[in-house]
């Protein structure tokens, strides 16, 4: 996240920040490309793996069962679900080109490092292109999250923020337990 993104995040109301965090976690949980596959994989992988076999109770295109449970918890109406599905479907379509561009850049980077002599300028150019591609993907997903936030009521966003805080605490606890277990097995 660049400085401008951090500044923007600090200006957003807490409920919008929480909604964005919720959607990011839902997105990150389903990304088809593992984070280690590329530098800055995060959102550059796009929502390709986010369709998760449909939305619980509504056929949502992105977010899978987790997003369905979140929308159930905030008591989203069928109209809200439909609007959110349309927003996420459009984002998924837009992100398809981003995934393909990212894949091409990663392949070019691999080829550059496989050369007998690595051209530092070429690698730097590719790195900058990958960063710009990641930024474009991040902007698109942020816009989708902002669009979704307009569909939900302030109370729904607050409920979602509370759910996200609980989920984040659980994830941190599990990560800590895994780290402790990993240390004890070494």
Secondary structure, 3 states (H helix, E strand, C coil): CCHHHHHHHHHCCHHHHHHHHHHHHHHHHHCCCCHHHCCCHHHHCHHHHHHCCCCCCCCCCCCHHHHHHHHHHCCCCHHHHHHHHHHHHHHHHHHHHHHHHHHHHHHHHHHHHHCCCCCHHHHHHHHHHHHHHHHHHHHHHHHHHHHHHHHCCHHHHHHHHHHHHHHHHHHHHHHHHHHHHHHHHC
